[in-house]
Amino acid sequence: MLRRPRRNRKSAVIRDMVQETHITASNLIFPLFIIEGNNLKTEVASMPGIYRYTIDNLLREVEQCMELGLRAFDLFPNIDESLKDKYAAESTREGSLYLRAIAEVKRHFPEACVITDVAMDPYSSDGHDGVVENGEILNDETLVILGQMALAHARAGADIVAPSDMMDGRIGHIRNVLDENGYTNVSLMSYTAKYASAFYGPFRDALNSAPKHGDKKTYQMDPSNQREALIEAALDTQEGADFLMVKPALAYLDVIKLLHDGFDMPIAAYNVSGEYAMIKASARNGWLDERRATMEVLTGIRRAGATAILTYHAKEVLENKWL
């Protein structure tokens, strides 16, 4: 045999020399949950090691992450039920929890990249990503709210706004609103292919944002569909998106690859709460090696073509020197 591929696997030095896929801190985005109050840090029961932070503790967490080399953060608010309404008015109220959190992180850590979630569900009394009328999610009426929400985030200091709602036309509408108000440098990270997945449960637990009725299948994508993601990606690209995102990541590596190969755009992938919880639960039961499983998952997402990975593993990977 003239070709023996095993020769390039025979030692750690050679394996490292020919390694094709690399992950660094620059590829990771850390999602963080925010709650009202002072000096509080409450663990999400279904996501061991992940917490909800009041703003003072959020700043301490960001500082620790920055010292580890982690520089990009995606913020998510846990809003009291009494503040939720049909039109998500709390999302744009001056002095609201979320807008204060964005402003405080940017004030203390101007070098950090703050990514914000543009969607109605954390603030909606219906728990949906759009305005609900007679059981129907109204697309165009929702765009107006999303545009004002993105503008409020930009004014508070967001570097990237990330619409996660899956309404038609929202990227173009938000881009126009931002540009008309002078925020041409605020980036758009579109949740381009967000699937109606079973892997979101722990996230909704963290934010108490599950739909009060029905499901999200009329706006989130069918898990059976792949080519439909190409339609969404083409529209988002035309409308001014700066990043295309696939969510979830692990069950949709083919979609990440499809968008990576088809579009000359940075591809983000969201390694979601359910994917994180599966590894944590299995590791706690001694069913798998947590470090190896975590790195295999992140490497697979990166190998499929993701430029940036939103993952709840981000801090522990750097803290434990797993890279």
N, C-alpha and C positions, 0 to 999 in steps of 0.2 A: 504493500500500500504506500503510494507516494504521499497521499494526503491523510494525515491523522489529526483531526481537529482537537483531540485531547491534548496535544502538545501545548496548545495555547491555554490549557486549564491546569497545567501541572503544578503551578505554585501561585501563592497569593500575589507575588510581585507581577507575574505575567498576567494573571487574571485582571489585576488593577490596570495594567498597561493597555489591555485590549477592551476594557469596559466601554460599552457603547452609550449607555444612558447614565447621566449624572443628575443628582438633585443637590441644590444648594439652598441656603436660607433665602436667597433672592427669589426662588420659585414658590415660596410658601406665603399664604395669607391666613391669618388667624382670626376666625370669627369670635366675637365677644358679645356677651349678653349684658344688658344694662337694666337696673332697677332703681326706683326712687328710694331716697333715704340717706342715711349717713353711716359710714363704717360697717356696711353689710356685705357679706360674701356668702351666698347660699348655693350649695351644690345642686346640680340638676340630677335628680334621682336616677334617671334613665341614661345619664351620660357621666359615668364616674370620672372625676378629675376635671370636669367642666363646671364653671360657676356663673352665677349672675352677680354682677358687681354694682354697687352704688358708685357714683362718679369719682369720689375720692379714692376708692379702692381700684376702680378702673384705671386711674392714672398710675397707681403703684404697679398694677399688672403690666401696663404698657411699658413702663420704665424697665421692669425686669426683662420683658421680651426684647426690648431694644438693646439691652446689654448682651443678650444672647445672639444678636445679629438679625432678629426678626423685625421687619420694618413696615409691613403692610397689615392693616387691621380692618375687618369688616364688622361694623357695629349693628346690633339688633336690639330693639327696645322691648321690655316687658311692661306693658301699660295696664294700669288698674282698670277693671271693668267699668267703673263709674265714669271714666274719661272716654269711653268708646261710643261712637254713634254711627249712623248710617253713612255719613259722608267723610269719616275719618278727619274731623276738624282738628283734633289734637295734633295731627301730623305737621301742621303748619303754624300752630299757635306759638307766638313769640314767648320764649322762656320755658318751652316744654322740655321734658326730660331729654329727649333725643337731640334736640338742637343745642341744648346746653352741653351735652356730652361731646358732640362733634367739636364745638367751639373750644372746650376745655382741653381736649386732646391736642388740637392744633396749636393752642396757645402754649402749652407746656412742651410739646414735641413737634415743632414746625417741620422737622425733617421726616417725620412719619408720614406714610401714605394712608389717609383715612378714606375708606370705601363705605358708602351708605346704601341701605336697602330702601328702594323706592317701591312700595307696595302698600295697599290699604289694609291688609289682613291684621297687622298688629294693633291697628286703631279702630277696626270696624266692629260694630256690634253684631254684624252677621258672620264675621270671621272669614269673609271672602276677600279676594284681591280686587274686587270691583264693586260698583254700586249695584245693589240688588233691588229689583222691582218685580213683584209677582213671581218670585223664584227664578228670574232670569238675570244674568250678569250683563249689565249694560256696558258695551265697549266704549263708545265715543264719549259718553258722559263721564266715564272713569278717566279718560285721558286728561281732561281738564284738571282733575284733582292730582293726578300723577305729575303733571307739569308744574303745578304750584308746589308740590312736595319736593321735587328735585331742585327747584329754584331756592326753596328755604334751606335745603342742605348745602347748596353752593354758597349761599350767603353766610352760612355758619362756618364754612371753611372746608367742605368736602373736596377731596382731590379727584375722586371718581364716584359717580352715582351709578347704581346698579339696579335697573328696573327688573324686578323678579315676578311681575304680575302676569305676563304672557298675553296682554291685550294687543290686538292688532293696531299697528301704527304708532305705538307709544314711543319708539325710539326717535322717529322723525319729529313727533310733537315735542318731546322733551328737548331735543337738540335745538329746535326753533325757539323754545321758551328761554333756554339758557343763552343762546346767541343774542337774542333780542335784548336781553338784560345785561349784556357785557361779560358773560361767563363762557367765553369761547374756549378757554383753556381747561375747563372742567371736562374730564373724560367720561365716556359712557361705556360701562361694562354690561352688555346685554345678556340677560338670561335667555339665550337664543333658543335652546332646546331644553326646556324644563318639562320633565315628564310627570304624569300623574302617578307618582310612585308610592309604594308602601314603606319606603325607607325614611319618611319625614317625621315619623311619630315622635321620637325624642325631642326634635326641634320644636314641634308644636307644644310639647310638654314644657319646654324651657320658656316659651313665650306665652303660653296659654292662648294660642291663636288658632285652634282648630275650628273648622266651619261649624256654625251652630245648626246648619241644616244642609242636606245635599252633599255633593262632593265638588271637586274642581276639574272634572273631566271635560267640561265644555270650553275650558281655556288652556289647561295644561295638556301636554301631548300624550297620545296613546303609546304606552311602552312597546307596542308591536311595531311601531313605525320608525323607519330609518330615513327614507328619502324625503319625508316631510321636513326633516331638519334642514335639508338643503334649501327648501323654500324659505323657511324662517331665516336662515343665515343670509341668503341673498337679499331679502328685504331689509334686514338689520344693517347689512353693509351699505346698501343704497341710502338708508335713512341716516347714516352717520355714526354708527357704533364704532368704538375703538377696540373693544374686545368682544369676542363671541364666547359665551359660556355654555357648557353642557352640565346638566344636573338631573339626577345623581351622576357620579363618575364611574364607580366600579362595575355596575351592570350595563354601562353604556360606553365602554371603551371603543366599540366599533363606531359610535357616533363621533366621539372625540377624533378618532383617526380620519373619519370621513370629512369633517370640517377642517382639520389640519391640512389634509391633502387638497381640499377644494378651494380654500380661501387663503389669500396672503394676508392673514390677520393673526394677532396673538389669540390663542385659544386658552380659556380658563376652564377649569373643571372643579366642581364642588363635590368633595369627598364628604358626603352628608352624614347627618347624625346617626341614622340607622346603621350605616356602614361602620362608623366609629364604635357604636354600642355593641355590635356583633363581635368585634375583636376584643373589646374590654371584657365582655361577658365570658367569652371562650377562654381568655387568658386567666381570668379569676377562677375558672373551674379547672385550670390546668390542662385544657384541651389543645392548646397550641402555644408556641413561643411568641410572646407579644412583640418583641423587637423585630424578629424575622418576619412575622406576618405583617406588621405595620409597614416595614420598609418594602416588602414585596408588593403591597397594595400601592404605595406611593410611586414606586418605580414603574409599575404597570401603567399607572395613569400618565406619568411623564413619558414613558416609552410610546404610548398611544398618540402623543402629540401635544399634551397640555404644556403651555408655557408657564402658567400660574396654577397652583393648586390651593383651593380653599379647603383647609383641613383642621379639625380639632386636635389632630396629633402634632401640629406645628411646634408648639412650645416644648412638649416632652421630647420630641425628636432632637431638638437643639440642646435642651437641658441635659439629656442623657448621652449626648454626643453619638447619636446613632448614624449620622451622615458619614 
